Amino acid sequence: MKKLFLSGLSLFIICFLLGCITWFGFEKQNNKNNTIDKTITDKSIDSLNVKGRTTKINITKGDKFTVYYKGQNKVDIKQENNKLSIQETDKKVDKYGLNFNPFRKINGEMNITVPSGKMDDLYVSNEINNVNIKNLDIENAKFAMPETGAARVNIQNTSMKKLFYRGLKSTVYFNDSEVLNADIKTKRASIIGKQSLIKDAVLSAKHGNIDLSNMAIDSAFKASTQQGDIKMSYNQAPDNTLLKLNPEKGKANVNNKSFVNDKVGSGKHILEFYTLNGDIYIN
């Protein structure tokens, strides 16, 4: 009886493994991807509108204006005058309506290159994957990250003359960038900056930290959190800066010895920080 049980179990395991191999092999052959490799020749385009769903979005400086996408969703590309719109839809090119394979990768990637890196207007939204902006010079940028997702936005070596950002669950990260005239708000995410200039801006994180390190000495902006700390440090000794620190239920910690009575020099660069339940650090 025992031998019969073991024989039956062995046969079941062998059949199960063979079935899995056959299924995954069949699915691999039939797993269709949508691949787009498009070059935009119209040099008048100075406005870009990108809406993603599950794909990673990379926008960077390049020799030509190109759009490359590889993933399972259909992508609509339309041009109207000087504006180019790119939208990842929820329609799949894969003939399977449902994905029963847990090992099957469904997230795609979209790479957009912009000649000279200059854009008058840039609008980006994404739901559940990251957005990477690199080596661009943008006059007016807008990011709208929906509440349903938690996509991270990474901005590197980029200049933005005007920025509007809403990332309810999406952390925004600046590195080696210039951000001017900005209105940045997150609901359940942090605002992080490094080696950047932020000027004439308002930063607000409802539940999250504002963490800015090695910042330019002429940075001047307002920042606030309800549940979280605000940390600020400089890339060199600050000059001509005035601190207005208002921690309601926390503490203000000025650890930078350049400041005397919250001021250094003329004080023309003003940092005005508010926290409800959190501390403020100037390092």
N, C-alpha and C positions, 0 to 999 in steps of 0.2 A: 504493500500500500504506500509505504514511504517512497519507494523507488518510482512508483507511478506518479505520485505527487511532484517529486523533483523533476521527473521527465516532462510533466505537463508545464511546470513553472519555467523550465529552461526553454521549452518550445514557445511559451508566451513571450518571454523576454526577447528571444531571437526575432520573432515576428514583429514585436513592437519596435525594435531597433531598425529592422529592415523597412518597416512602414515609415518611421521618422526620416530615415535617409532618403527614401523615395519622395516623400512629401517636400522636404526642404530642397531637394535637388530639382523637383518639378517647379517649385515656387521660384527658385533662383532663376530658372530659365524664363519664366513668365512674368517676373517682376519688372514691369515697365517703368522707366524713368523719363521725365521730360527734360530735354537738354536744349537750352537756347544759347546761341552765341551770335550776338548781333552787334554790328558797328553802326553808330549813328553818324552820318556824314554831314548833317545840317549843322553848321557852325554858329547859327543864331541862337541855339538853345542856351538859356541862362537860368532856367527854372526847372527844378526836379522834384517830383512827387513820388514817394515810394511807400507802398503799403504792403507789409508782410503779414504772414500768419504763423507758420511754423519754421520758416527758413531763417538761417543766419544771414544778416545783411552786412556787406562790407562795401563802403564807399570811400574811394581814395583817388589821389591824383594819378593820371596816366598820360600816355602819349596820344591816345585817341579816346573818343567817347564810346565806351563799350558797355554792353550788358551781357553777363554770362550767368546762367542759372542751370542748376542740376538738382532735380528733386522729383517728387511725385505729383505735385499740383500743377495745374495750368496757370500760366502767367499772361496777363494782358499788358501789352505795351502800346501806348497811344501817344501821338504828338499833336498838339494843338498850338499853332503859331510857335512861340519860343518856349513852350512848356512841354516837358516830357513826363508822362505818367506811367508808372510801373506798378502793377497790382498782382500779388499772388492770390489766387482765388482758392475756394475750398473744393473745387472740382478736381478730381484726380484723373490722371491719364492711365493709371493702373486699372486693368479691367476688373480686379477684385473690388467689390463694393466694401468689404470689411477686411480687416487685417487680423488674422488669427495667429500669426507667427510672432511671438514676443521678441524674437531675435532680429526681426526685420527692421532696419533703420528707415524711419519715415521723414526725418527732418532733412531739408535741402539746404543749399547755400547759394546766395546771390552775390556776385561780384560786379560792382559798377565802377568804372574808371572815368574821371573827368579831366579833359585836357586843361593844362595849366592849373588845375585844382580850383578854379574860380567859379563861383555861382552867385547869382543875385538872390535867388530864393531856393531854400531846401526845406521840404516837408518830409518827415519820416515817422511812420508808426509801425509797430510790430507787436505780436501777441505773446509768444512763448519762446523767443530765441533772441540772441544778442544782436546789437547794432554796433558796428565798428566804423568810426569816422577818422580818417587819417590824412594829413597833409593837404587840407583844404583851406580855402580863403572864401568865407561866406558872408554876404552882406546881411541876410535875414534868414535865420534858421528857426524851425519849429519842430519839436518832438512831442508826439502825443502817444504815450504808452498806455494802453487800456488797462483797466483795473483787473480784468480777468487773467492777465499775464504777469510775469515777473522778469521780463527781458532786461538785461543790463545794457546800458549805453556807455560805450568807451569812446572818448574823444581825445585824439592824440595829435600833437603838432598841428593844431588847427586854429585859425582865427575866425571869430564870429563877432561881427559888428553889432548884431542884435540877436538875442536868443529868447525864445519862449519854450519852456520845458514843463511838461506835466507827466510825471512818472509815479503813478499811485503806489505801485509795488516795485518799481524799477529803479535801482540804484544808478546814478550817473557818476561817471569817473572822468575827470579831466587830467591830462598829463601833457606838460610842455605846450600849453595852449594859451590863447588870449580870448577872454570872454568879456564882452562889453554890453552894457544896456540889457542885462539879463533879468528875466523873471522865471525863477526856478522853484518848483514846488513838488514835493513828494509827500505821500501819505503814510506809507509803511516801508520806507526805504531810506538809505543814507545818501548824502552828497559828499563826494570825495574828490579832492584835488591835490595835485602835486606839481611843483615847479611851473606854476601858471600865474597869469595875471587875471584878476577879476576886478572889474571896475564898474561903478554906476549900476549895481545889480542888487537884487533882492533874492536871498536864498531862504527857503522855508522847508523844514522837515518836521512833519507832525509827530511821527514815531520813528525816529532814526537819528543818527549822529551826523554832524557836519564836521568833516575831518580834512583840514587843509594844511599841507606840509610843504616847506621850502618854497613859499610863495614869493612873488615879486614884491619889492618894498613899496611900490606905488599902488598896491591894491587898496581899494576903497569901496566898501559895500555894506549892506545890512544883512543880518542873518538871524534866524530864530528857530527854536525847537520847542515842542511841548514835552516830549519824552525823549531826552537824549542830550549829549554833550556837544559843545562847540569847541574845536581845537584849531589853533592857528599858529603856524611857525613860519619864519622867513628864511630866504635863501642867502641873506646877508643882513648886516645890522640895519634895522629900520631907520627911516629918516622922515621927518615932517609928518608924523602920524599922531592922531588923537584917538584914544580908546573911549568908547561909551559902552560899558559892560553892565548888563542888567539881568543877573540871575535871580529869579524870584524866590525859588526854594533851593537853590544851589549856592555855589561859591565861585567867585572870580579869582583866578590864579594867574597873576602876571609874573611869569618866570624869566622874562627877557629883561636884562638889566639896562637896556637902552632907554627904557621908559622911566620917567620920573613923574609921579602923580598922574599916571596914565597918558603921558604925553612925551613926544620927542620932536625937537625942532619946532617948526611953525604949526604943525598939526593940521595941515591942509588935507591930508588923506585921512578920512574918518572911517573907523570900523565901529559899527553900531550893532551890538549883539544882544539877543534876548533869549533866555531859557525859562521855562516854567518848572520842570523837574529835571534839572541837569546842571552840570558845571560848565564854566568857561575857562579855557586855558590859552594863554598867550605865551608861546615858547620862542 
